[in-house]
Structure formats: C-alpha cells, structure tokens
Amino acid sequence: MFRLKRIAVSVLLATGALTGQASAAAPEAIVTPVMTQPLEDYPGKEALMIAVEYPPGAVDPVHRHNAHGFIYVLEGTIVMQVKGGKEVTLKPGQSFYEGPDDVHTVGRNASKTKPAKFLVLLLKDKGAPVLVPEK
C-alpha cells in the first residue's frame, strides 16, 4: 500500500511539473497579413506588409526573413536585435531594420503586462516564406 501511495504521489508531482512547464511557455506573436504587392519593376520580388501583436511576455524564436525588413512600432514597447548588432528597445513611432542576411536573435515584448503592436514591411522573393527558423 505504501508503495502505491509513493507511485501515485510521484505521478501527481510529475504531471504538475509538466503542466507548470507548459503554462510557463511564452505566448506567441499574432501575425495578420495586411497586403502583398508584386513589384513589377523588380521581377520575382514582392512587398509584404503584416501587422504583428506581441501579447504580454511574447518572445520570437531565433529566425531570419531572407528579406529587407522594416519594422514600425505602433503601440507598447518591443526589444529587437540581429546577430552582431546591439539590442534595442523601441517605443511607438520608432523603427528597426533588418537585412536579408541578418539573423533575428531577439524579438520580444518588453512588457509582461501590456501588449505591443507593430507593422512590418518585407521586401522579399515572390512566394518566399515570411520567416525561416534558424537552428
């Protein structure tokens, strides 16, 4: 009987620990396409505009865009950095650029309590993915 209780307690503790880890994961960004425009003067290229909302505590994975990326903050405060660059904190009205060869190492909401919103304009190859995870 004692052994069964120990097993039951172990299972409950393990389940609680796993549930705690899952709930501790940072929320993901909410991405809304705004427009896509083929760039006729630049064959094979397109402009893609997206609106991004970081819920409180949101963090992006390390990634690249393989595009020229122009970020403009609308609301809240975000933190951005590309590999080899300085980490910058941006507020409404401020902007950030990342080039086609940049690896986006930091992208997050600076607040754990308030959302942040920003627009992103990507100049990229037509049909290419918006984001490519970096290993």
C-alpha positions as CSV (number, residue, x, y, z in Angstrom):
1,M,0.0,0.0,0.0
2,F,2.8,2.4,0.9
3,R,4.5,1.7,-2.4
4,L,1.2,2.6,-4.3
5,K,1.0,5.9,-2.5
6,R,4.5,6.7,-3.4
7,I,3.9,5.9,-7.0
8,A,0.7,8.0,-7.0
9,V,2.5,11.0,-5.4
10,S,5.3,10.7,-8.0
11,V,2.8,10.6,-10.9
12,L,1.0,13.7,-9.5
13,L,4.2,15.6,-9.0
14,A,5.5,14.8,-12.5
15,T,2.1,15.8,-14.0
16,G,2.1,19.0,-12.1
17,A,5.7,19.8,-13.1
18,L,4.8,19.2,-16.8
19,T,1.7,21.3,-16.6
20,G,3.7,24.1,-14.9
21,Q,6.3,24.0,-17.7
22,A,3.6,24.2,-20.4
23,S,1.9,27.1,-18.8
24,A,5.2,28.9,-18.4
25,A,5.9,28.9,-22.2
26,A,5.8,32.5,-23.6
27,P,2.8,33.4,-25.7
28,E,3.3,33.5,-29.5
29,A,3.1,36.6,-31.7
30,I,-0.2,37.2,-33.6
31,V,0.5,37.9,-37.2
32,T,-2.1,39.4,-39.5
33,P,-1.4,39.9,-43.3
34,V,-2.2,43.4,-44.4
35,M,-1.2,43.3,-48.1
36,T,1.0,41.7,-50.7
37,Q,2.1,43.6,-53.7
38,P,4.2,42.2,-56.6
39,L,7.0,44.7,-57.5
40,E,6.8,44.8,-61.3
41,D,10.0,46.9,-61.6
42,Y,11.8,44.2,-59.7
43,P,11.0,40.8,-61.3
44,G,10.5,38.0,-58.9
45,K,10.1,40.4,-55.9
46,E,7.2,41.4,-53.8
47,A,6.4,43.6,-50.8
48,L,4.5,42.0,-47.9
49,M,3.1,44.1,-45.1
50,I,2.0,42.4,-41.9
51,A,0.7,43.6,-38.5
52,V,2.2,41.9,-35.5
53,E,0.9,41.8,-32.0
54,Y,3.0,40.6,-29.1
55,P,0.8,39.6,-26.2
56,P,2.4,40.4,-22.8
57,G,5.6,38.3,-22.4
58,A,5.7,37.2,-26.1
59,V,9.1,36.1,-27.4
60,D,10.0,35.2,-31.0
61,P,12.2,32.2,-31.8
62,V,15.6,32.9,-33.5
63,H,14.9,33.3,-37.2
64,R,15.6,35.1,-40.4
65,H,13.4,36.6,-43.1
66,N,15.7,36.4,-46.2
67,A,14.3,39.9,-46.9
68,H,14.7,43.6,-46.2
69,G,12.5,44.1,-43.1
70,F,11.3,47.5,-41.9
71,I,9.6,47.5,-38.5
72,Y,7.5,50.4,-37.2
73,V,6.1,50.3,-33.6
74,L,2.5,51.3,-33.2
75,E,1.8,50.5,-29.5
76,G,3.8,49.2,-26.5
77,T,7.5,48.6,-26.3
78,I,9.5,45.9,-28.1
79,V,13.0,44.7,-27.9
80,M,14.9,43.7,-31.2
81,Q,18.4,42.5,-32.1
82,V,20.1,40.9,-35.0
83,K,23.2,38.8,-34.7
84,G,26.3,41.1,-34.3
85,G,24.1,44.1,-33.6
86,K,23.1,45.8,-30.4
87,E,19.8,45.0,-28.6
88,V,17.5,48.0,-28.9
89,T,14.2,48.9,-27.1
90,L,11.7,50.5,-29.4
91,K,8.6,52.6,-28.5
92,P,5.7,53.9,-30.6
93,G,7.0,55.9,-33.6
94,Q,10.4,54.2,-33.6
95,S,11.6,51.8,-36.3
96,F,14.1,49.0,-36.9
97,Y,15.7,47.5,-40.0
98,E,17.0,44.0,-40.7
99,G,18.7,42.9,-43.9
100,P,18.3,39.8,-46.0
101,D,21.4,38.2,-44.4
102,D,20.6,39.1,-40.8
103,V,19.6,36.5,-38.2
104,H,17.0,38.0,-35.9
105,T,18.3,36.8,-32.4
106,V,15.9,38.9,-30.2
107,G,12.3,39.8,-30.8
108,R,10.1,40.2,-27.8
109,N,7.6,42.3,-25.9
110,A,9.4,44.3,-23.3
111,S,6.3,44.2,-21.0
112,K,4.9,41.2,-19.1
113,T,1.6,43.0,-18.6
114,K,0.8,45.1,-21.8
115,P,0.6,44.0,-25.5
116,A,2.8,45.6,-28.2
117,K,1.8,46.2,-31.8
118,F,3.9,46.9,-34.9
119,L,3.9,46.9,-38.7
120,V,6.4,45.0,-40.7
121,L,7.2,45.7,-44.4
122,L,9.2,42.9,-46.0
123,L,10.7,43.2,-49.5
124,K,11.3,39.6,-50.5
125,D,11.3,37.0,-53.2
126,K,7.8,36.4,-54.5
127,G,6.2,33.4,-52.6
128,A,9.1,33.0,-50.2
129,P,8.2,32.3,-46.5
130,V,7.8,35.2,-44.2
131,L,10.0,33.6,-41.5
132,V,12.7,30.9,-41.6
133,P,13.6,29.3,-38.2
134,E,17.3,29.5,-37.5
135,K,19.0,26.5,-35.9
